Amino acid sequence: MNNEQANAATDPQAMPMDPNYIIPPFLVYQFEKDITDRENMELFYNHKVPHWVPNYYADFNFRGPLKLDYDRPGGGIGTSGFDWFGQEWVFVPEAGAPMVKPGAPFITDITKWETQIKFPDLDAIDWEKDAAGYKQFDNKDRMNACIAVQGPFERLHDMLGFEETLIAFLEEPEAVSDFISAMADFKIKYFKILRDYYDVDVVCAHDDLASAANGFFSVEIFNKILKPHYKRMVDAVHDLGMYYQFHSCGKAQMYVPEFVDIGVDCWESAQVMNDLMKIKKEYGDKLLIAGGMDSQGVIDVVGISEEAIRQHVRAQIDLLAPGGGFMPTGFFTTGGMVTMVDEIARYGSAFYRK
């Protein structure tokens, strides 16, 4: 990297801002690379040892609709408003994200969901015009990833209410399965749009299935109601030539064998309450791990030192990155996230050259 390139990489005024940067490059350590970010990610997704530890927030172009209030207002950051189903969201500072406005369920009876909601008309949106906003930021040396929030389960409890959704899983499994099937069809059509118009390589498909203590339902219920429709989504993404990165926070390891069975490429955000070393040992040749950064215990702790965050990043890379198959990441609400991403770049840049 020459001086001009180095200055451009560290000076926020020296470069145009990609509208979907999560962590701008000038905040992240820059190092000389012998292959492109895309080539390094290809090694990762093909279960080969990369040249450096992949950095979720620094090594992708993030792509997707510039009108971020389709799935939820503002893409989930700092705003209130209505999503493309017409449901109202209210920003909650404590959560660092908008939540569905309480007391106003969209679905009042799961057996009548087809008459109570209307799916957005994906064909009525000018996707080509929206995607044109990225043209000046085309970077073929990186993979394009899309964070696709509000998966079928999340969308159902958005509309029906969380407790009512779990009750419906037990009392009206056929109606729930029909809803999940319809939402999967909608998502599959949306995934094709992401590929055709935004040239997406990796779909980061969100559907949180667990609390910090356990999954929300048994593996048997997962297999009966959700698994067949998830498999259709995974297969569709693969048929389009993309990777399927399943985002499911919490202690979701009970579902990991099912993720593997339906062909999920990578599990994100694999949090530290899961036995990640055991999972990597048992399934590492089939399932990649993106996660391992402790949000509640380290990164988001009020008053934590920068060095404590950096030590945590180094320790988790030492634990989970040997042999490849690990991309450190997580989802956070404080400035500690920038320190984390920077240390992944600093420490991870030379990790596989030791």
C-alpha positions as CSV (number, residue, x, y, z in Angstrom):
1,M,0.0,0.0,0.0
2,N,1.5,3.3,-1.0
3,N,1.2,6.6,0.9
4,E,-1.7,7.8,-1.2
5,Q,-3.7,4.6,-0.7
6,A,-2.9,4.7,3.0
7,N,-4.2,8.2,3.4
8,A,-7.4,7.4,1.5
9,A,-8.0,4.4,3.8
10,T,-7.6,6.5,7.0
11,D,-9.0,9.9,6.0
12,P,-12.9,10.1,6.0
13,Q,-12.8,13.1,3.7
14,A,-10.7,11.3,1.1
15,M,-13.3,8.7,0.1
16,P,-17.0,8.6,-0.8
17,M,-19.2,6.9,1.8
18,D,-20.8,3.7,0.7
19,P,-24.4,4.1,2.0
20,N,-24.4,0.7,3.7
21,Y,-21.1,0.8,5.6
22,I,-21.6,-0.4,9.1
23,I,-18.1,0.4,10.3
24,P,-16.4,2.9,7.9
25,P,-13.0,1.6,6.6
26,F,-11.1,4.7,8.0
27,L,-12.0,3.4,11.5
28,V,-10.4,0.0,11.0
29,Y,-6.8,-1.0,10.8
30,Q,-5.5,-1.3,7.2
31,F,-3.0,-4.0,6.3
32,E,-1.3,-5.2,3.1
33,K,-3.2,-8.1,1.6
34,D,-1.8,-10.7,-0.8
35,I,-5.2,-11.7,-2.1
36,T,-8.5,-9.8,-2.3
37,D,-11.2,-9.8,0.4
38,R,-13.4,-11.8,-1.9
39,E,-10.7,-14.5,-2.4
40,N,-10.2,-14.7,1.4
41,M,-13.9,-15.0,2.0
42,E,-14.1,-17.7,-0.7
43,L,-11.5,-19.7,1.3
44,F,-13.5,-19.3,4.4
45,Y,-16.8,-20.3,2.9
46,N,-15.2,-23.3,1.2
47,H,-13.8,-24.5,4.6
48,K,-10.2,-23.7,3.7
49,V,-7.7,-21.8,5.8
50,P,-7.9,-18.1,4.8
51,H,-4.9,-15.8,4.7
52,W,-6.3,-13.7,7.5
53,V,-9.2,-14.0,9.9
54,P,-12.3,-12.8,8.1
55,N,-13.8,-9.6,9.5
56,Y,-17.6,-9.4,9.2
57,Y,-17.8,-5.7,9.4
58,A,-14.7,-4.8,7.5
59,D,-14.4,-7.3,4.7
60,F,-17.8,-7.3,3.0
61,N,-19.7,-4.7,0.9
62,F,-23.1,-4.6,2.6
63,R,-25.9,-4.4,0.1
64,G,-29.7,-4.4,0.0
65,P,-32.5,-1.9,-0.4
66,L,-31.5,1.7,0.3
67,K,-35.0,2.3,1.4
68,L,-34.3,0.6,4.7
69,D,-37.9,0.8,6.1
70,Y,-39.1,-2.2,4.1
71,D,-38.5,-4.9,6.7
72,R,-38.4,-2.5,9.7
73,P,-37.8,1.2,10.1
74,G,-34.3,2.4,9.4
75,G,-33.0,-1.1,9.0
76,G,-33.3,-1.4,12.8
77,I,-31.1,1.5,13.8
78,G,-32.4,4.6,15.6
79,T,-35.8,5.1,14.0
80,S,-39.5,4.6,14.5
81,G,-42.1,4.2,11.7
82,F,-43.9,1.6,9.6
83,D,-42.6,-1.5,7.8
84,W,-43.7,-2.6,4.4
85,F,-46.5,-4.7,5.9
86,G,-47.9,-1.5,7.5
87,Q,-47.0,-2.4,11.0
88,E,-45.8,0.3,13.4
89,W,-42.4,0.2,15.2
90,V,-41.2,2.4,18.0
91,F,-37.5,2.9,18.8
92,V,-36.5,1.6,22.2
93,P,-33.2,3.3,23.4
94,E,-32.5,0.5,25.9
95,A,-32.5,-2.1,23.1
96,G,-30.8,0.1,20.6
97,A,-33.4,-0.8,18.0
98,P,-37.1,-0.3,17.1
99,M,-39.6,-2.8,18.5
100,V,-43.1,-3.5,17.3
101,K,-45.5,-1.1,19.0
102,P,-47.1,-3.0,21.8
103,G,-50.8,-3.5,22.2
104,A,-51.6,-3.5,18.5
105,P,-51.2,-7.0,17.1
106,F,-51.6,-7.3,13.3
107,I,-52.9,-10.8,13.6
108,T,-55.6,-11.5,16.2
109,D,-56.4,-15.1,15.2
110,I,-53.7,-17.3,13.7
111,T,-56.3,-19.4,11.9
112,K,-57.5,-16.3,10.1
113,W,-54.0,-14.8,9.2
114,E,-54.7,-14.9,5.5
115,T,-57.5,-12.4,5.8
116,Q,-55.8,-10.2,8.3
117,I,-52.5,-9.3,6.5
118,K,-51.5,-8.4,3.0
119,F,-48.1,-9.3,1.6
120,P,-46.2,-6.4,-0.1
121,D,-46.1,-6.5,-3.9
122,L,-42.5,-7.1,-4.7
123,D,-43.1,-6.6,-8.4
124,A,-44.4,-3.1,-7.8
125,I,-41.0,-1.8,-6.5
126,D,-38.5,-0.3,-8.8
127,W,-35.5,-2.4,-7.6
128,E,-33.3,-1.3,-10.5
129,K,-33.6,2.3,-9.6
130,D,-32.9,1.6,-5.9
131,A,-29.9,-0.6,-6.6
132,A,-28.5,2.2,-8.9
133,G,-27.5,4.0,-5.7
134,Y,-24.6,1.6,-5.3
135,K,-23.1,2.0,-8.7
136,Q,-20.3,4.3,-7.7
137,F,-19.3,2.0,-4.9
138,D,-19.0,-1.2,-7.0
139,N,-16.1,-3.2,-5.6
140,K,-15.7,-6.6,-7.3
141,D,-12.8,-7.4,-4.9
142,R,-15.3,-7.9,-2.1
143,M,-18.3,-10.1,-1.6
144,N,-21.6,-8.4,-1.2
145,A,-23.6,-9.4,1.9
146,C,-27.2,-8.5,2.8
147,I,-28.5,-8.5,6.3
148,A,-32.1,-9.8,5.7
149,V,-34.0,-9.2,9.0
150,Q,-37.4,-10.5,10.1
151,G,-37.4,-14.1,9.1
152,P,-40.6,-16.2,9.2
153,F,-40.6,-16.8,12.9
154,E,-39.7,-13.3,13.8
155,R,-42.3,-11.9,11.4
156,L,-45.0,-14.1,13.0
157,H,-44.3,-13.0,16.5
158,D,-44.1,-9.4,15.3
159,M,-47.6,-9.7,14.0
160,L,-49.2,-12.1,16.5
161,G,-47.3,-11.3,19.7
162,F,-44.6,-13.4,21.2
163,E,-46.6,-15.3,23.8
164,E,-49.5,-15.9,21.5
165,T,-47.0,-17.2,18.9
166,L,-45.6,-19.8,21.2
167,I,-49.1,-20.9,22.2
168,A,-50.1,-21.1,18.5
169,F,-47.2,-23.4,17.9
170,L,-48.8,-25.9,20.3
171,E,-52.5,-25.3,19.7
172,E,-52.6,-24.4,15.9
173,P,-49.5,-26.0,14.3
174,E,-51.1,-26.3,10.9
175,A,-52.1,-22.6,10.7
176,V,-48.6,-21.7,11.9
177,S,-47.0,-23.9,9.3
178,D,-49.1,-22.3,6.6
179,F,-48.0,-18.9,7.7
180,I,-44.4,-19.9,7.8
181,S,-44.7,-21.4,4.4
182,A,-46.2,-18.3,2.9
183,M,-43.5,-16.1,4.5
184,A,-40.8,-18.5,3.2
185,D,-42.2,-18.1,-0.3
186,F,-42.1,-14.3,0.1
187,K,-38.5,-14.4,1.4
188,I,-37.4,-16.7,-1.5
189,K,-38.7,-14.2,-4.0
190,Y,-37.0,-11.4,-2.1
191,F,-33.7,-13.3,-2.1
192,K,-33.8,-13.6,-5.9
193,I,-34.2,-9.8,-6.0
194,L,-31.2,-9.4,-3.8
195,R,-29.2,-11.5,-6.2
196,D,-30.5,-10.0,-9.5
197,Y,-30.4,-6.3,-8.5
198,Y,-27.9,-6.0,-5.7
199,D,-25.5,-8.8,-6.8
200,V,-25.5,-10.3,-3.3
201,D,-23.2,-13.2,-2.5
202,V,-24.1,-13.9,1.1
203,V,-27.6,-13.7,2.6
204,C,-27.4,-13.1,6.3
205,A,-30.9,-14.4,7.1
206,H,-32.1,-13.4,10.5
207,D,-34.6,-15.5,12.6
208,D,-33.7,-15.6,16.3
209,L,-34.8,-18.9,17.8
210,A,-33.5,-18.7,21.4
211,S,-33.0,-16.8,24.5
212,A,-29.7,-16.6,26.4
213,A,-30.8,-19.8,28.3
214,N,-32.4,-22.1,25.7
215,G,-34.3,-22.5,22.5
216,F,-37.9,-21.1,22.3
217,F,-39.3,-24.5,21.4
218,S,-38.3,-28.2,21.2
219,V,-36.3,-29.7,18.4
220,E,-39.4,-31.8,17.5
221,I,-41.5,-28.6,17.0
222,F,-38.7,-27.0,15.1
223,N,-38.5,-30.0,12.7
224,K,-42.2,-30.2,12.2
225,I,-43.1,-26.6,11.7
226,L,-40.0,-24.6,10.7
227,K,-37.4,-27.0,9.2
228,P,-39.1,-27.8,5.9
229,H,-39.6,-24.2,5.1
230,Y,-36.1,-23.2,6.2
231,K,-34.7,-25.9,3.9
232,R,-36.6,-24.4,0.9
233,M,-35.1,-21.0,1.7
234,V,-31.6,-22.5,2.0
235,D,-32.0,-24.5,-1.2
236,A,-33.3,-21.4,-3.1
237,V,-30.3,-19.3,-2.0
238,H,-27.9,-22.1,-3.1
239,D,-29.7,-22.4,-6.4
240,L,-29.1,-18.7,-6.9
241,G,-25.3,-19.2,-6.3
242,M,-25.3,-17.5,-2.9
243,Y,-24.2,-18.6,0.6
244,Y,-26.8,-18.9,3.4
245,Q,-25.7,-17.5,6.7
246,F,-28.3,-18.2,9.3
247,H,-28.4,-15.5,12.0
248,S,-29.9,-16.9,15.2
249,C,-28.9,-15.3,18.5
250,G,-29.1,-16.9,22.0
251,K,-28.4,-20.4,23.1
252,A,-29.5,-22.0,19.8
253,Q,-27.0,-24.9,19.8
254,M,-29.8,-27.5,20.2
255,Y,-30.8,-26.6,16.6
256,V,-27.3,-26.8,15.1
257,P,-27.6,-30.4,13.9
258,E,-30.8,-29.3,12.0
259,F,-28.9,-26.3,10.5
260,V,-26.3,-28.7,9.2
261,D,-29.0,-31.1,7.9
262,I,-30.7,-28.4,5.8
263,G,-27.4,-27.1,4.4
264,V,-26.8,-23.8,6.2
265,D,-23.3,-22.6,5.3
266,C,-22.6,-20.5,8.4
267,W,-24.2,-19.9,11.7
268,E,-24.3,-16.3,12.9
269,S,-24.3,-14.8,15.5
270,A,-23.0,-17.8,17.4
271,Q,-22.9,-16.4,20.9
272,V,-20.6,-17.4,23.8
273,M,-23.4,-19.1,25.9
274,N,-23.1,-21.9,23.3
275,D,-20.3,-24.5,23.4
276,L,-18.7,-23.2,20.3
277,M,-15.6,-25.3,20.6
278,K,-17.7,-28.5,20.8
279,I,-19.8,-27.4,17.9
280,K,-16.7,-26.6,15.8
281,K,-15.2,-30.0,16.7
282,E,-18.4,-31.9,15.8
283,Y,-19.6,-29.9,12.8
284,G,-16.7,-27.7,11.7
285,D,-16.3,-29.5,8.4
286,K,-19.9,-28.7,7.5
287,L,-20.9,-25.5,9.4
288,L,-18.9,-22.3,9.7
289,I,-19.1,-20.2,12.8
290,A,-19.6,-16.4,12.8
291,G,-19.7,-15.0,16.3
292,G,-17.8,-15.7,19.5
293,M,-17.6,-12.1,20.7
294,D,-19.1,-11.6,24.1
295,S,-21.5,-8.6,24.0
296,Q,-23.0,-8.7,27.5
297,G,-19.9,-9.8,29.3
298,V,-17.3,-7.7,27.5
299,I,-18.0,-5.5,24.5
300,D,-21.1,-3.7,25.7
301,V,-20.1,-3.4,29.4
302,V,-20.3,0.2,30.5
303,G,-16.9,1.6,31.3
304,I,-14.9,-1.3,30.0
305,S,-11.4,-0.4,28.8
306,E,-10.4,-0.6,25.2
307,E,-7.6,-3.0,26.1
308,A,-10.0,-5.4,27.8
309,I,-12.0,-5.6,24.6
310,R,-8.8,-6.1,22.5
311,Q,-7.7,-8.9,24.9
312,H,-11.1,-10.6,24.6
313,V,-10.9,-10.5,20.8
314,R,-7.4,-12.0,20.8
315,A,-8.4,-14.7,23.2
316,Q,-11.4,-15.7,21.1
317,I,-9.4,-15.8,17.9
318,D,-6.8,-17.9,19.6
319,L,-9.6,-20.3,20.8
320,L,-11.8,-20.6,17.7
321,A,-9.8,-19.6,14.6
322,P,-7.1,-22.3,14.3
323,G,-7.7,-24.3,11.1
324,G,-10.1,-21.7,9.7
325,G,-13.9,-21.9,9.9
326,F,-14.3,-18.9,12.2
327,M,-15.3,-15.3,11.6
328,P,-15.4,-13.3,14.8
329,T,-18.5,-11.0,15.0
330,G,-21.5,-10.1,17.0
331,F,-24.2,-7.4,17.3
332,F,-23.6,-4.6,19.7
333,T,-25.1,-1.3,20.9
334,T,-22.0,0.6,22.1
335,G,-18.8,2.1,20.7
336,G,-16.9,-1.0,21.9
337,M,-17.9,-2.5,18.6
338,V,-15.5,-0.3,16.7
339,T,-12.6,-1.4,18.9
340,M,-13.6,-5.0,18.4
341,V,-13.6,-4.7,14.6
342,D,-10.3,-2.9,14.6
343,E,-8.7,-5.5,16.8
344,I,-10.0,-8.3,14.6
345,A,-8.2,-6.6,11.7
346,R,-5.0,-6.0,13.7
347,Y,-4.6,-9.4,15.3
348,G,-6.3,-11.4,12.7
349,S,-4.2,-10.0,9.8
350,A,-1.2,-12.0,10.8
351,F,-2.9,-14.9,12.7
352,Y,-2.5,-17.5,10.0
353,R,1.1,-16.4,9.3
354,K,2.4,-17.3,12.8
